[in-house]
């Protein structure tokens, strides 16, 4: 048997001007079982947060059956293509909460601790996180290099900025370290996929004018003959994907690709919401597959956000507060659209081979919102979806777990504790005071 050519996992294609392009996991980087790298290092686990504002319609969100054979609810139906990877948790509530609607949900669900109130002379309320968010906790706990920081993305520009950093950002390294998110796919592409030729500073889209693929062409030509047929096919698919991403980004209107002008808010007629989401999904999936990033957040829509979804005429937050059947039907429709976008991201992760499985096998995503139902600003029976196997740590096929109606709603910090456990964090508790939890939900772990 001919011994295959081996590459180290952190191999880059390097080209002129210092350009670098990360590679996906190839067979020649793996052990013979396809479950670890050739050096004996386990495949990396990845974690992500997918967040949307203003809650859901619980009567159309909560599945009617529980356990492994549960049927997806109408709101969750878009997740059918990845249902085996999905664990749905219901009847849990935010215990780490203060006195203020959306603020409770964002800080309580994403950090496990209460927010800190701030002076608010120009708004009805203002706050900041009381501690680091779950993405930054894991980035620290897993010892991930600062050269691979958390990748923070946002899909829209209508993010409220007048009520403090709690509602403006979903990633926080601490109470006074909110982490800005990037909307422009072009900026994300440039950040992730290496150096480029000297830019023309008069052109706002200069970062994509010379492709990194052109700059690493020599490395590609030298590497390909040394690879197996399967690895050549995987490398070709990877390079094609990078090239197609570049082309799709350049085809976007200037306000999305980095124009000096402030982008217009997403509206029903702009036709850009799904387009930007799909590009972000491709970039995220490739960033995970190439091990350029291990932790990411996607702020799909904002708390108290006024995104106008396709087919709607009113902003999302306004819709949630209209207590009439037509408006609440529209709220449900926006949730379905949101889950379609989340499902698209999960399907892209699953479609990327890695070792004996795929990237979603080695990832875990928390999808959640800032309230349970926007109409009431409730934080009980919270919308929580966990998607991915976390390297085999999560229950597969997934289940619908509903907290006991008799014992009262359980603590959402139990969910955060379960995420920490599945990802390999050494922490034994999260939260403080009455919200503190050291409980791992065994029903959703393997």
Secondary structure, DSSP 8 states (H G I E B T S, - for coil): --------TT-EEE-GGG-EEE----GGGB-TTSSBBTTS-B---EEEEEEESSB--HHHHS-SS-BTT----TTTGGGGGGGGGEEEEESEE--S--S-HHHHHHHHHHHSS--EE---TTSS--EE-SS--HHHHHHHHTT--GGG--EEEES-S----SS-HHHH-S-BSSTT-B---B--HHHHHHHHS---S---TT-TTGGGTS-HHHHTHHHHHHHHTTS-HHHHHHHHHHHHHHHHHHHHHHTS-HHHHT-SS------TTT--HHHHHHHHHHHHHHHHHTTS-SEEEEE-S-TT-----TT-SS-HHHHHT--SHHHHHHHHHHHHHHHHHHHHHHHHHHTSEETTEEGGGGEEEEEEES-SBTTTT--SS--EEEES-GGGTB-SS--EEE--TTT--EEHHHHHHHHHHHHT-----BS-GGG-B----GGGB-
